[in-house]
Amino acid sequence: MGESKQTGTLYLVGTPIGNLKDLTIRALETLQSVDLIAAEDTRHTQKLLNHYAIQKPVTSYYEHNKNSKGPWLLEKLSDGVNIALVSDAGMPGISDPGEDLVKACLQKKIPVTVIPGPSAILTALVASGLDCKGFVFAGFFPRQKKEQKIIFSQLKEEKRTIIFYESPYRLQKTLVQIKEAWGERNCCVARELTKVYEEYIRGTLSEVIAYWEQHTPKGEMTLLIEGARNEKDAAVTAVTAEQIVQRYHEFLSKGLTKKEALQETADLLGISKREVYRLVMIK
C-alpha cells in the first residue's frame, strides 16, 4: 500500500493594520515560505509583499467569491499546497470570510496554524481609557434597522466595553443612534491606527458627536462604547463630566495623591471612584 498523501497547511497570518513595520518576523518568514497567498484584496496585499520583496503567487478570497474560491483553496490544500490567508489589515477571520475557510479545513482535518499579528480591536481598546477588563466585539455596526434594534436590545445592559467597526461615512449617524438607544455614555473613536494620522477622540457621546460635527471623519474607524453603568454612575452626564474632572484636579492641586483625589471627588459628588477614574483617563 502507498503512503497517505500529505495535506498542506492553512496559515492565518496577521498583517499590519497601517504601519508596514508591524509585520512580525514569523509572519514575514511564513509569507516567504508558503506556496500560495490568499488575500482579501490582492492589490492591497501586493503593496505589503512588494515592500518586503516577497514574490509568491497571490489569489483573491473575499466575501463575494468565497463560495467558488473556498472549495478551490481546499482542493489545493488537500493536494499538499501550503497557503497563507491574509486580510487587508489585522487578523484574518475577524469580520471576514476567513472564518468559513477555517471551519471547512477543520472538517477535512487540514491543519490550521495562526501567525498572530496586529489587531485594531485591541490597539483601540488599550488606548481608549475605557474598561479593559472585559469587552464585547460586535463586528461592523449593522446597516439594517432590524439588525440595529437587535444589537441595541442585546447589548443595552452589557457591562463590558462594546467595540464596533464603522465606516467614516456612517460614523456620526451611528453615534447619534447609540446615544438615543443607550443614553449618555463615555466613548472613544480610534481612527487610522498605527498610521501617520492616528487619532483618538475620547469623551461622552455628546462630546464626540459635537467633535465630528466640526470635523470630517476620514480613514478606518474603530468605535468603543462604555458598558452599562450602575444607577450611581448613570447620573454622570455630559454636563457633569467636566465638573468631575475639574474637582479631581482641584484636589490634586491641594497636594493630595491621585488615589486620594479620586476618593475625595467620588465622595463629594456621590459617584463611584471607578467612574471618576474613567472620566479622568479619557479627558
N, C-alpha and C positions, 0 to 999 in steps of 0.2 A: 504494500500500500504506500502511496506517496504521502509526503508530509503535507499537513494542512497549510493552506495559504495564509501568509501573514498580512493582516489588515494594516492600513495606515492609521495615523493618529490625528484627531482634530485638536488643534491648539487654539484656544481662545486667548488672543493677545491684546492686552490693554495698551492703547496708544495715547499719545499726548492729547490733552484737551485744548491746547493752544500753543504752548511753548514746546518746540520740537526737541529741546534739550531734555525734556522729561521722559523720553523713551528710555526704559531700563536696559541695562546690558543684556539681561536674559532675553528680553523682547527682541533686541537687535539680533542676537545670536539665533533666535528662533526664526525670525523672518529671513535670515540669511541661509538657513539650513533646510527649510521646507521645500516641497516640490511645487506648491501652488498656494497663492494667497487669494482668499475670497473676501471681497470688500463691499461695504455698503455703497460707496461711491468710488469707482475706480480712479477717476481724475483726482479726487481729493487725496486718496491713498498714494497715488503715484508721486505727489509732491513730497510726501514723507520718505518714500523709497528713494527718490532721486537725491534727497538731502543726505542720505546715508549710503548712496551709491549701491543700492540693493537692486540686482537685476533678476527678477523672478516673474514667471507668468502670473498675471492678475486676472481674475474673473469677477463679475458682479454677483452679489447676493443681497437682495433687499426685499422689502415688503411686497412689492408688486410682481416679483418674479420668483418668489420663494417656492411656489407650488411646482414650477418646472425645473428651477435650478437646484432645489433641495435634493430631489432624487438623483440628479446627475452628480452632485457632490458626494452623496452616499455611495454611489457606484464607484467613483474614483477612490474613495477611502477603502472600500471593500477590496479594491484591486491593489492595495498597498501604497497608495499615494498619501503622503503627509500634507495636510492642509492647515494653513493658518487663517483663522477667521478674525477680521478686524472691522470695527465700526468707524464712522467718521471721526469720533473722538471718545476716549474713555474705554470702558469695558463693553465688549460685545455681549449681547444677551440681555442688556438692560434697555427696555423700551425699544427693542428692535427684534427682527425675526431670528436672531442667533439662538434664542430660546427654543424655537421649533427644531432647529438643526441638532441641538444638543439632545433633545428628547428622542429624536429619531436615531441618533448614534447610540444612545444608551439601550434602546430597544434592540438594536442589531449587534450589541456588545462590541461596538467600535470604541476604542479608548478615547477619552476626552481629557485634555490637560489644560489647566488655566495658567497663563502667564500674567500675574497681577500687574496693574498699572494705575495711572491717574483716574480719579473719579470726581466729576463735578459735584456730585451729591455730597460727598464727604468734605471736599475742599470748601464748599459754601457753608456747610454746617459748622465746622470748627471755627470759622471766622465770623459767623453771624452774630454771636453774642447771645444766641438763644440756647435753650436747654439741650445739651449734647448727650445726656444720659440715655436717652431713647429717642427714636424718631420713626416716622412713617413716610416712606417714599411712595407717592401715588401716581408716578409717571407724568405724562403730559396732561395738563388740565383739560378736561373734556370739552368738546365744542358744542355737543348737542345738549339742549336744555334738560332733557330727560335724564341724561347721564350726570349732568351737573347737580340736579336735585338729589340723585342717589349719593353722590360724593358728599354734598353738604349734610345730608341726613346721617350718613355713616360716620363721618368724622367730626361732627359738631361737638361731641363730648370727649373726643380724643385728647388725652392729657399730654401726649408726646408732641414734639415738634413735627410739623407736617411740611413735606417738601414736594414741590411740583416743578416740572419743566414747563416753560411757557415761551411763546413767540413774542418778540418785541412789539409786533403789530396788535397783539391782543392783551398785552400786559395790563394796561390801565383799566380796561373793561373788567378783566378778571379780578383785579384788586378791589374795585368797587363792588362787584358781585359778592366777593368773600366778606367784605365789611357788612354788606346788607344781610348776609346769611348768618354770620357768626358774631357780629358786633365788633367793637374796637379791640384790637389785639396788637401786640408787637410783631414786627415782621422784618424781613430783610430781602432785598433783591440783589442778587450777585450776578454780575454780567462780565463777559469777556475774561473769564478766569484764566490766569497764568499768561494773559496776553498784555500787550503794551497798555491798553486802555482798561485794564482790570479795575472794577469799581464795586463797592458795597454800599448800598443805600439802606440805612437802618433807621428804624423809628416805629411809631404806631402806624397803623394802616392809613389813618387820616394824613399823617405827616408825609408818608411815602407817596400817597396819591397826589398830594399837593406838589411834591417834588417833580413828579412826572408830568404834571400839568405845565410845568415851566421848562421841561427838557424832553427831547425826543428819544424814546427808548431805541437803542441800537444794540446789535450783537446777540450772542447766545445768553439766555436768561435762566437763572435758577431762582425759584421763589420759595421762601421759607416763612411759615406762619407759626406763631406761638400756639402751643396746645391750649385746650380749655383750662381756665383758671378757676380756683375756688371762689366762693362768694366774697371773701375778704379781699381778694386780689381783683375781682371783677370791677370794683369801684374805681380802679385806675383808668383814667381816660386820657385822651389827647391833651386835655386842658390841664390835668393834674400831673402828667408825666414830667413836664419841665419843672414844676414846683418841687417834685420829689427829688430830682437830681440837684436842684438848687439847694435844697435843705441839706442834702448829703455833703455837698461841697462847703456849705457853711460850717458844718460840724468839723470837717477836715481842717478848715482854716483856723479853728479854735484849738487845734493841737490834738484832736482825737485821732486814734488809729483808724484805718479803713474798716476794721471789724467793728470798732466802737461806733463809728459814724453810721454804718449800716444799721446797727441795732437801735441807735438813738432815733434815726429817721423813721424806722419802722414803728417804733413805739409812739413817736409823736403823731404820726399820720394814721395809725391804726391799720397798717397793712403788714404783710409778711416781709421778713428780712430777705427772703428769696426773691420777692418781687422787686424790692429796692435794688438788689444786686443785678437783676436782669436789666432794669432800666439804666443803671449806671454803666453797664457794659455796652449797651447799644447806642449811647449818646456820644 
